[in-house]
Amino acid sequence: MIGEHHEGPTLVFDSGYGVTLENWNSIKDEVSKFSRMFIYDRAGIGKSEMDDRPRHSRQSVENLRILLKKADVKPPYVLVGHSLGGLNIRLFASTYPEEVAGVVLLDSSHEDQNKILPSLFAKEVQEAYYNQFTLEGSLHEVEESLEQVRNKSFGNIPLIVVTGGLQPFHTKESMAMWLKFQEELANLSTNKQHIIVEDAGHAIHFDKPDVVISILRDILSRVKNDKEHFEDSDCR
C-alpha cells in the first residue's frame, strides 16, 4: 500500500501476464503523490508463492479481494489493468460493481483475441504468442479467463480504455483488429472514454508514463465529481 495518507478511492493495479509489481515503477512515485495505490504480485509471480489453485481470472479476482481485505484496503476501488491483467479487472468490476468506482484498461486483452489475432500475425509472431504462456497460467487457463469475461459489462462505472497506437509486432490487419477490440472494450460501460496514444506501444505506462499518470488523475477527478453529484442529488 503506497501513498496511504490520501483520501478517495484506492488505485488497484493488475499487471500483464507473467509480470511482477515492478511493472508499475515507471509511474509509482508520481501517482503515490496524489493517490493511494495497491500493487501486488499474483500467485507464482515475483515474491508471491506458487500454489495449486487455478490461474484463471475468476481465481485471480478472489485472490485479490482476499489480499485487499487482509491489507484492510476498503472499497471503493479504481481498478487499473494492463494487458491480461485487464481481464481480471473486468471480471472484478462486473462481479462486484458496488466495490468499484472506476476502471482504467491499458491495452487490455479482449475475449476474442485468441480466436482471431494469431491468424493475422506474421508466422514468427504467431509462434511467440502461443509459446509465451509458461510463466503463470497455461494457454488453457488464459482461454478460460477470456471466456469468463465474455458478455459481462459494468453498467455506468466510469471507464477509460487506453490503447497504444504504435505496436511493431502487429501486421496492418492484426493492428486494425486490435483497435476494433479496444473500441468494443470501451463499450463495456455507458460512462466511457477511449484514448489512443499514437506513439506508445503495448506497455503504455513504460512508453508514455506522463500520459498514464494524467489519465489516472482524470479518472480520480471524474469519480470524485460523480460522487459529489450523487450526494448533492440525494440531498434534494
C-alpha positions as semicolon CSV with decimal commas, in nm:
position;residue;x (nm);y (nm);z (nm)
1;M;0,000;0,000;0,000
2;I;0,160;0,325;-0,119
3;G;0,051;0,685;-0,057
4;E;-0,156;0,584;0,246
5;H;-0,241;0,934;0,364
6;H;-0,451;1,032;0,062
7;E;-0,831;1,033;0,066
8;G;-1,058;0,898;-0,206
9;P;-1,067;0,558;-0,380
10;T;-0,756;0,342;-0,383
11;L;-0,599;0,269;-0,721
12;V;-0,561;-0,110;-0,751
13;F;-0,320;-0,231;-1,022
14;D;-0,320;-0,565;-1,202
15;S;-0,017;-0,640;-1,425
16;G;0,012;-0,814;-1,759
17;Y;0,085;-1,185;-1,798
18;G;0,390;-1,304;-1,604
19;V;0,489;-0,952;-1,496
20;T;0,586;-0,851;-1,141
21;L;0,469;-0,547;-0,945
22;E;0,786;-0,363;-1,055
23;N;0,589;-0,326;-1,378
24;W;0,444;-0,008;-1,226
25;N;0,773;0,156;-1,119
26;S;0,756;0,398;-1,413
27;I;0,452;0,572;-1,260
28;K;0,451;0,461;-0,896
29;D;0,636;0,752;-0,734
30;E;0,437;1,021;-0,911
31;V;0,097;0,854;-0,862
32;S;0,165;0,799;-0,491
33;K;0,183;1,179;-0,452
34;F;-0,190;1,213;-0,522
35;S;-0,349;0,873;-0,455
36;R;-0,327;0,556;-0,251
37;M;-0,200;0,265;-0,459
38;F;-0,227;-0,111;-0,411
39;I;0,013;-0,311;-0,627
40;Y;0,083;-0,682;-0,585
41;D;0,220;-0,997;-0,746
42;R;-0,027;-1,265;-0,850
43;A;0,032;-1,618;-0,719
44;G;0,356;-1,765;-0,851
45;I;0,490;-1,430;-0,974
46;G;0,764;-1,220;-0,812
47;K;0,760;-1,271;-0,436
48;S;0,418;-1,440;-0,426
49;E;0,429;-1,813;-0,366
50;M;0,300;-2,067;-0,613
51;D;0,000;-2,272;-0,505
52;D;-0,221;-2,535;-0,663
53;R;-0,519;-2,313;-0,735
54;P;-0,611;-2,244;-1,098
55;R;-0,455;-1,947;-1,278
56;H;-0,763;-1,801;-1,439
57;S;-0,933;-1,466;-1,385
58;R;-1,205;-1,591;-1,153
59;Q;-0,947;-1,722;-0,907
60;S;-0,727;-1,415;-0,951
61;V;-1,019;-1,188;-0,861
62;E;-1,094;-1,385;-0,546
63;N;-0,726;-1,386;-0,450
64;L;-0,709;-1,010;-0,497
65;R;-1,019;-0,946;-0,285
66;I;-0,871;-1,159;-0,005
67;L;-0,546;-0,960;-0,025
68;L;-0,733;-0,629;-0,013
69;K;-0,926;-0,740;0,295
70;K;-0,611;-0,867;0,468
71;A;-0,441;-0,534;0,399
72;D;-0,751;-0,350;0,525
73;V;-0,788;-0,165;0,195
74;K;-1,158;-0,084;0,182
75;P;-1,363;-0,012;-0,130
76;P;-1,440;0,174;-0,342
77;Y;-1,151;0,098;-0,577
78;V;-1,040;0,239;-0,909
79;L;-0,913;-0,070;-1,091
80;V;-0,624;-0,042;-1,338
81;G;-0,542;-0,342;-1,557
82;H;-0,270;-0,383;-1,820
83;S;-0,290;-0,643;-2,096
84;L;-0,401;-0,978;-1,946
85;G;-0,449;-0,804;-1,611
86;G;-0,733;-0,620;-1,780
87;L;-0,932;-0,945;-1,782
88;N;-0,907;-0,970;-1,404
89;I;-1,009;-0,606;-1,364
90;R;-1,307;-0,652;-1,597
91;L;-1,428;-0,959;-1,409
92;F;-1,383;-0,781;-1,074
93;A;-1,584;-0,479;-1,192
94;S;-1,867;-0,686;-1,342
95;T;-1,888;-0,923;-1,043
96;Y;-1,854;-0,666;-0,764
97;P;-1,968;-0,334;-0,917
98;E;-2,064;-0,198;-0,574
99;E;-1,693;-0,207;-0,480
100;V;-1,569;-0,031;-0,793
101;A;-1,564;0,345;-0,851
102;G;-1,381;0,343;-1,184
103;V;-1,185;0,130;-1,433
104;V;-0,879;0,200;-1,650
105;L;-0,783;-0,059;-1,911
106;L;-0,430;-0,020;-2,053
107;D;-0,409;-0,203;-2,387
108;S;-0,622;-0,473;-2,228
109;S;-0,682;-0,821;-2,358
110;H;-1,011;-0,894;-2,537
111;E;-1,210;-1,218;-2,520
112;D;-1,183;-1,285;-2,896
113;Q;-0,813;-1,220;-2,935
114;N;-0,704;-1,586;-2,937
115;K;-0,973;-1,677;-3,189
116;I;-0,887;-1,403;-3,439
117;L;-0,547;-1,236;-3,387
118;P;-0,296;-1,523;-3,430
119;S;-0,400;-1,593;-3,789
120;L;-0,335;-1,225;-3,871
121;F;0,016;-1,224;-3,722
122;A;0,335;-1,298;-3,909
123;K;0,435;-1,663;-3,856
124;E;0,716;-1,594;-3,605
125;V;0,492;-1,362;-3,401
126;Q;0,218;-1,622;-3,402
127;E;0,460;-1,884;-3,264
128;A;0,594;-1,645;-2,998
129;Y;0,238;-1,557;-2,897
130;Y;0,137;-1,917;-2,833
131;N;0,470;-2,008;-2,668
132;Q;0,461;-1,727;-2,410
133;F;0,215;-1,892;-2,169
134;T;0,464;-2,069;-1,943
135;L;0,520;-1,817;-1,661
136;E;0,187;-1,841;-1,481
137;G;-0,143;-1,964;-1,626
138;S;-0,125;-2,208;-1,915
139;L;-0,273;-2,127;-2,256
140;H;-0,580;-2,325;-2,149
141;E;-0,619;-2,118;-1,831
142;V;-0,572;-1,794;-2,025
143;E;-0,850;-1,903;-2,259
144;E;-1,067;-1,984;-1,957
145;S;-1,011;-1,624;-1,845
146;L;-1,111;-1,494;-2,187
147;E;-1,439;-1,685;-2,163
148;Q;-1,503;-1,575;-1,802
149;V;-1,533;-1,210;-1,909
150;R;-1,747;-1,274;-2,216
151;N;-2,080;-1,084;-2,221
152;K;-2,000;-0,913;-1,889
153;S;-2,022;-0,534;-1,875
154;F;-2,031;-0,294;-1,582
155;G;-2,315;-0,051;-1,629
156;N;-2,220;0,315;-1,589
157;I;-1,898;0,276;-1,387
158;P;-1,653;0,536;-1,527
159;L;-1,424;0,362;-1,776
160;I;-1,117;0,484;-1,964
161;V;-0,975;0,250;-2,229
162;V;-0,619;0,339;-2,331
163;T;-0,467;0,189;-2,647
164;G;-0,110;0,203;-2,774
165;G;-0,107;0,311;-3,137
166;L;0,249;0,202;-3,218
167;Q;0,289;-0,177;-3,198
168;P;0,553;-0,308;-3,443
169;F;0,480;-0,679;-3,381
170;H;0,137;-0,633;-3,538
171;T;0,064;-0,660;-3,907
172;K;-0,162;-0,396;-4,060
173;E;-0,451;-0,643;-4,037
174;S;-0,389;-0,750;-3,677
175;M;-0,348;-0,388;-3,564
176;A;-0,679;-0,294;-3,725
177;M;-0,845;-0,582;-3,540
178;W;-0,677;-0,482;-3,212
179;L;-0,817;-0,129;-3,247
180;K;-1,161;-0,278;-3,313
181;F;-1,127;-0,489;-2,996
182;Q;-1,030;-0,180;-2,798
183;E;-1,338;0,007;-2,922
184;E;-1,551;-0,285;-2,807
185;L;-1,388;-0,271;-2,463
186;A;-1,487;0,095;-2,437
187;N;-1,850;-0,012;-2,478
188;L;-1,839;-0,214;-2,154
189;S;-1,964;0,098;-1,974
190;T;-2,206;0,370;-2,076
191;N;-1,974;0,619;-1,900
192;K;-1,670;0,572;-2,122
193;Q;-1,370;0,729;-2,290
194;H;-1,128;0,574;-2,540
195;I;-0,782;0,726;-2,572
196;I;-0,535;0,613;-2,841
197;V;-0,176;0,706;-2,751
198;E;-0,028;0,716;-3,101
199;D;0,340;0,698;-3,005
200;A;0,310;0,428;-2,735
201;G;0,337;0,054;-2,770
202;H;0,165;-0,222;-2,574
203;A;0,325;-0,111;-2,243
204;I;0,183;0,240;-2,247
205;H;0,289;0,316;-1,890
206;F;0,653;0,243;-1,989
207;D;0,649;0,440;-2,314
208;K;0,438;0,735;-2,201
209;P;0,422;0,737;-1,821
210;D;0,316;1,102;-1,807
211;V;0,011;1,026;-2,022
212;V;-0,095;0,740;-1,795
213;I;-0,039;0,950;-1,482
214;S;-0,260;1,221;-1,631
215;I;-0,530;0,965;-1,713
216;L;-0,523;0,833;-1,355
217;R;-0,560;1,188;-1,222
218;D;-0,851;1,235;-1,461
219;I;-1,045;0,926;-1,359
220;L;-0,999;1,004;-0,989
221;S;-1,135;1,353;-1,056
222;R;-1,430;1,211;-1,252
223;V;-1,507;0,962;-0,976
224;K;-1,497;1,241;-0,717
225;N;-1,728;1,461;-0,927
226;D;-1,970;1,171;-0,985
227;K;-1,981;1,103;-0,610
228;E;-2,041;1,469;-0,526
229;H;-2,313;1,494;-0,790
230;F;-2,482;1,182;-0,650
231;E;-2,462;1,314;-0,294
232;D;-2,599;1,655;-0,399
233;S;-2,887;1,486;-0,580
234;D;-2,952;1,267;-0,279
235;C;-2,993;1,573;-0,055
236;R;-3,256;1,737;-0,272
